[in-house]
Amino acid sequence: MDEKENFYRIITEVRSVVADGENLKCTCPNTYCEWFGDCTKCVAQHRYYGNHLPTCLQPIINEKIKLLAGAGELLVTEKPRNPKEYWDYVREKDAIEQNKTL
């Protein structure tokens, strides 16, 4: 198959994937996060700090790493998530700061 034609076929497939609203829903398990559902801002801050992947992408990468680590007989552990209480605290502090400016 012609490379340009193959590329066009891939782009057409990607367009149909993003046209389906179900595929645009945020799949992140961290639903209490301030950026949940706003993937552009989420990815922007992860790119800026560069310290880890967005939570929604971690399972995809972790599965691939686990397979590779298994070949080397290594163990892989997942890092703990921030507790919901941390986000409650952020919201409380934001409310206090907002009241100071009023």
C-alpha positions in Angstrom: 0.0 0.0 0.0 1.2 3.5 -0.8 2.7 5.2 2.3 0.6 8.4 1.7 -2.6 6.3 1.3 -1.8 4.3 4.5 -1.2 7.6 6.3 -4.5 8.9 5.1 -6.3 5.8 6.2 -4.8 6.2 9.7 -5.8 9.9 9.9 -9.3 8.9 8.8 -9.5 6.3 11.5 -8.2 8.8 14.1 -10.8 11.3 13.0 -13.6 8.8 13.5 -12.3 8.0 17.0 -12.2 11.6 18.1 -15.6 12.3 16.5 -17.2 9.7 18.9 -18.1 11.6 22.1 -17.5 8.6 24.2 -13.8 8.7 23.4 -13.5 12.3 24.5 -14.7 11.7 28.0 -12.0 12.0 30.7 -10.9 8.5 31.7 -8.8 9.6 34.6 -9.6 7.7 37.9 -8.7 10.9 39.8 -12.2 12.4 39.5 -11.6 14.8 42.4 -8.7 16.5 40.7 -9.2 20.2 39.8 -8.3 19.5 36.1 -10.5 16.4 35.8 -12.2 16.6 32.4 -10.0 19.4 31.1 -7.3 17.3 29.5 -5.5 20.3 27.8 -4.8 21.9 31.2 -4.0 18.6 32.8 -1.4 17.7 30.2 0.0 21.2 30.1 0.9 21.2 33.8 2.3 17.7 33.6 4.4 18.7 30.6 5.6 21.9 32.4 6.7 20.0 35.5 7.8 16.9 33.7 7.8 14.8 36.9 5.2 12.2 36.0 2.5 11.2 33.5 -1.1 12.3 33.9 -2.9 9.7 36.0 -5.1 8.6 33.1 -2.1 7.6 31.0 -0.2 5.7 33.8 -2.2 2.4 33.4 -1.3 2.2 29.7 2.4 2.8 30.3 2.5 0.7 33.5 1.1 -2.4 31.6 3.9 -2.0 29.0 6.6 -1.5 31.7 5.3 -4.5 33.7 5.7 -6.8 30.6 9.2 -5.5 30.1 10.1 -5.7 33.8 8.8 -9.2 33.9 11.2 -10.2 31.2 14.0 -8.9 33.4 12.5 -10.5 36.5 12.0 -7.1 38.2 9.1 -6.0 40.3 7.1 -2.9 39.5 5.0 -1.0 42.2 2.6 1.8 41.6 3.0 5.1 43.5 0.2 6.0 45.9 -2.4 8.5 44.8 -3.0 11.8 46.6 -6.0 11.3 49.0 -9.3 13.1 48.4 -8.7 15.0 51.6 -5.8 16.9 49.9 -8.2 18.2 47.3 -10.7 19.1 50.0 -7.9 21.1 51.6 -7.1 22.9 48.4 -10.7 23.9 47.9 -10.9 25.2 51.5 -7.8 27.2 51.1 -9.0 28.6 47.7 -12.3 29.7 49.4 -10.4 31.5 52.1 -8.2 33.2 49.6 -11.2 34.2 47.5 -12.9 35.7 50.6 -9.8 37.8 51.3 -10.0 39.4 47.9 -13.7 40.4 48.3 
